[in-house]
């Protein structure tokens, strides 16, 4: 998860460097009136992804102590499962708050640069953490489906001979 953080810091820092040192401020000033719309869209997406992540987390918490996830609980990656979701929730929650703050505090220059750099930071980090949470959810679903297929095959004694009845 550190690589995701480093990528987000590099993008946000790279943006600030470009803006301050490489004449990026000219382009930023030209499109300054469009930042509010970008902040609104960013905040809407962040809160939607937060809702998705919280829903997936609630489902996994409901299954956490069932027999369905017994194999997951026994694995060495069990703690990492929760760390992925809690990290995604934290980042997306902060992204939502940052987006709301950007809508209110971006005054075209003074805080605008930092607000936009922060939005880029949270955009990258939130996207990567959401992607990881989706991947983990898919892996858990695959494990549950594979386990249910194995248990269905073991429970049906009539299907033990697939070639047909013996004579």
C-alpha positions as CSV (number, residue, x, y, z in Angstrom):
1,X,0.0,0.0,0.0
2,X,3.0,2.3,0.3
3,X,3.5,2.3,-3.4
4,X,0.0,3.8,-3.8
5,X,0.8,6.5,-1.4
6,X,4.2,7.3,-3.1
7,X,2.4,7.5,-6.5
8,X,-0.1,9.9,-5.1
9,X,2.6,12.1,-3.5
10,X,4.6,12.1,-6.6
11,X,1.7,13.2,-8.7
12,X,0.5,15.9,-6.3
13,X,4.1,17.1,-5.8
14,X,4.8,17.0,-9.5
15,X,1.7,19.1,-10.2
16,X,2.8,21.7,-7.6
17,X,6.3,21.7,-9.1
18,X,5.0,22.1,-12.6
19,X,2.6,24.9,-11.5
20,X,5.2,26.9,-9.6
21,X,8.4,26.3,-11.5
22,X,7.4,25.4,-15.1
23,X,4.9,28.1,-15.9
24,X,1.9,25.9,-15.1
25,X,0.3,28.8,-13.3
26,X,-0.7,30.3,-16.7
27,X,-2.8,27.3,-17.6
28,X,-4.2,27.0,-14.0
29,X,-5.2,30.6,-14.1
30,X,-6.9,30.2,-17.5
31,X,-9.1,27.4,-16.3
32,X,-9.6,28.6,-12.7
33,X,-13.3,29.1,-13.2
34,X,-13.8,25.4,-14.0
35,X,-12.3,24.1,-10.8
36,X,-15.5,24.3,-8.8
37,X,-17.2,21.9,-11.2
38,X,-14.2,19.6,-11.0
39,X,-14.3,19.7,-7.2
40,X,-18.0,18.9,-7.2
41,X,-17.5,15.9,-9.5
42,X,-14.5,14.7,-7.5
43,X,-16.5,14.9,-4.3
44,X,-19.4,13.1,-5.7
45,X,-17.2,10.3,-7.0
46,X,-15.3,10.1,-3.7
47,X,-18.5,9.8,-1.6
48,X,-19.9,7.2,-4.0
49,X,-16.7,5.1,-3.8
50,X,-16.8,5.5,0.0
51,X,-20.4,4.1,0.0
52,X,-19.3,1.2,-2.1
53,X,-16.4,0.4,0.1
54,X,-18.5,0.7,3.3
55,X,-21.1,-1.6,1.8
56,X,-18.5,-4.2,0.8
57,X,-16.9,-3.9,4.3
58,X,-20.3,-4.4,5.9
59,X,-21.0,-7.6,3.9
60,X,-17.6,-9.0,4.7
61,X,-18.1,-8.2,8.4
62,X,-21.4,-10.0,8.3
63,X,-19.6,-13.1,6.9
64,X,-16.4,-12.7,8.9
65,X,-17.2,-15.4,11.5
66,X,-19.2,-17.7,9.4
67,X,-18.0,-21.0,8.0
68,X,-18.0,-19.4,4.6
69,X,-14.8,-17.4,5.4
70,X,-13.1,-20.0,7.6
71,X,-10.3,-20.5,5.0
72,X,-9.8,-16.7,4.8
73,X,-9.6,-16.4,8.6
74,X,-7.0,-19.2,8.7
75,X,-4.8,-17.5,6.1
76,X,-1.8,-15.3,6.8
77,X,-3.5,-12.5,4.8
78,X,-6.6,-12.2,6.9
79,X,-5.3,-9.1,8.7
80,X,-4.4,-7.6,5.4
81,X,-8.0,-8.0,4.2
82,X,-9.2,-5.6,6.9
83,X,-6.2,-3.3,6.5
84,X,-7.1,-2.8,2.8
85,X,-10.7,-1.9,3.5
86,X,-10.0,0.3,6.5
87,X,-7.3,2.1,4.4
88,X,-9.7,2.6,1.5
89,X,-12.4,4.0,3.9
90,X,-10.0,6.4,5.5
91,X,-8.6,7.7,2.2
92,X,-12.0,8.0,0.6
93,X,-13.4,9.8,3.7
94,X,-10.5,12.2,3.7
95,X,-11.0,12.7,0.0
96,X,-14.6,13.6,0.5
97,X,-13.7,16.1,3.2
98,X,-11.0,17.6,1.1
99,X,-13.3,17.9,-1.9
100,X,-15.9,19.7,0.3
101,X,-13.2,22.0,1.7
102,X,-11.9,22.7,-1.8
103,X,-15.4,23.7,-3.0
104,X,-15.7,26.2,-0.1
105,X,-12.1,27.4,0.2
106,X,-10.7,27.6,-3.3
107,X,-10.5,31.4,-3.9
108,X,-8.9,31.2,-7.3
109,X,-5.3,31.8,-6.1
110,X,-4.4,31.7,-2.5
111,X,-5.6,28.3,-1.5
112,X,-6.5,27.2,-5.1
113,X,-3.1,25.7,-5.9
114,X,-2.9,23.6,-2.7
115,X,-6.6,22.6,-3.0
116,X,-6.1,21.4,-6.5
117,X,-2.9,19.5,-5.7
118,X,-4.7,17.9,-2.8
119,X,-7.5,16.8,-5.0
120,X,-5.0,15.2,-7.4
121,X,-3.3,13.5,-4.5
122,X,-6.6,12.1,-3.2
123,X,-7.8,11.2,-6.7
124,X,-4.8,9.0,-7.3
125,X,-4.7,7.5,-3.8
126,X,-8.4,7.0,-3.6
127,X,-8.6,5.3,-7.0
128,X,-5.7,2.9,-6.2
129,X,-7.2,2.0,-2.8
130,X,-10.6,1.5,-4.3
131,X,-9.2,-0.7,-7.0
132,X,-7.4,-2.8,-4.3
133,X,-10.6,-3.1,-2.3
134,X,-12.5,-4.2,-5.4
135,X,-9.8,-6.8,-6.2
136,X,-9.9,-8.1,-2.6
137,X,-13.7,-8.3,-2.8
138,X,-13.4,-10.3,-6.0
139,X,-10.9,-12.7,-4.5
140,X,-13.1,-13.3,-1.5
141,X,-16.1,-13.9,-3.8
142,X,-14.1,-16.4,-5.9
143,X,-13.0,-18.2,-2.7
144,X,-16.6,-18.4,-1.5
145,X,-17.9,-19.7,-4.9
146,X,-15.1,-22.3,-5.2
147,X,-15.8,-23.4,-1.6
148,X,-19.5,-23.7,-2.3
149,X,-18.9,-25.8,-5.4
150,X,-16.7,-28.2,-3.4
151,X,-19.2,-28.5,-0.6
152,X,-22.1,-29.1,-3.1
153,X,-20.1,-31.9,-4.8
154,X,-19.4,-33.5,-1.4
155,X,-23.0,-33.3,-0.2
156,X,-24.7,-35.1,-3.2
157,X,-24.1,-38.9,-3.0
158,X,-26.1,-39.6,-6.1
159,X,-23.7,-37.6,-8.3
160,X,-20.7,-39.6,-7.1
161,X,-20.6,-41.6,-10.4
162,X,-21.0,-39.3,-13.3
163,X,-20.7,-42.1,-15.9
164,X,-24.1,-43.5,-15.1
165,X,-25.5,-46.3,-13.0
166,X,-23.5,-49.4,-12.4
167,X,-24.8,-52.8,-13.6
